[in-house]
Amino acid sequence: MKSLKKRRRIQVLLAASVALLLATALIGYGFRDGINLYRAPTQVVEEPPSDGEVFRLGGLVEEGSLIRGQGEVIAFSVTDGAYTIPVRFAGVLPDLFEEGQGMIGTGRMEGDIFVASEILAKHDENYMPKEVEDSLRATGVYKDPNS
């Protein structure tokens, strides 16, 4: 009798372990395209992303770099004070997007140009995305608007 209970308990634990492993694998598979790592221009230059890797690039829009092309194509550069990455975006920029302000773009590198599929900008004059603020602090460029 004890042997039967012990065997059942082991079978239940094995079945639960297999189910948990399968669920973890399915969740990881489902998130494979939804996880976008944040990188500052310094990180992109020092550790280039793999071909076709989608990631988020953030920093300050470099002064004097915003060029509006024909149609919806916009080109500008993003900097963290140490390095600058050229960006190309086809679409409508957020209303509050401007030079000298923080931004985060989602996209991939094509050669030396970051091709963005989405651009996020600050929502008021004091806001800067935390990731951008941290990378700018690391390079000594960040100026606290409250000081």
Rosetta blueprint (number, residue, H / E / L):
1 M L
2 K H
3 S H
4 L H
5 K H
6 K H
7 R H
8 R H
9 R H
10 I H
11 Q H
12 V H
13 L H
14 L H
15 A H
16 A H
17 S H
18 V H
19 A H
20 L H
21 L H
22 L H
23 A H
24 T H
25 A H
26 L H
27 I H
28 G H
29 Y H
30 G H
31 F H
32 R L
33 D L
34 G L
35 I L
36 N L
37 L E
38 Y E
39 R E
40 A L
41 P H
42 T H
43 Q H
44 V H
45 V H
46 E H
47 E L
48 P L
49 P L
50 S L
51 D L
52 G L
53 E L
54 V L
55 F E
56 R E
57 L E
58 G E
59 G E
60 L E
61 V E
62 E L
63 E L
64 G L
65 S L
66 L L
67 I E
68 R E
69 G L
70 Q L
71 G L
72 E L
73 V E
74 I E
75 A E
76 F E
77 S E
78 V E
79 T E
80 D L
81 G L
82 A L
83 Y L
84 T E
85 I E
86 P E
87 V E
88 R E
89 F E
90 A E
91 G L
92 V L
93 L L
94 P L
95 D L
96 L L
97 F L
98 E L
99 E L
100 G L
101 Q L
102 G E
103 M E
104 I E
105 G E
106 T E
107 G E
108 R E
109 M E
110 E E
111 G L
112 D L
113 I E
114 F E
115 V E
116 A E
117 S E
118 E E
119 I E
120 L E
121 A E
122 K L
123 H L
124 D L
125 E L
126 N L
127 Y L
128 M L
129 P L
130 K H
131 E H
132 V H
133 E H
134 D H
135 S H
136 L H
137 R H
138 A H
139 T H
140 G L
141 V L
142 Y L
143 K L
144 D L
145 P L
146 N L
147 S L
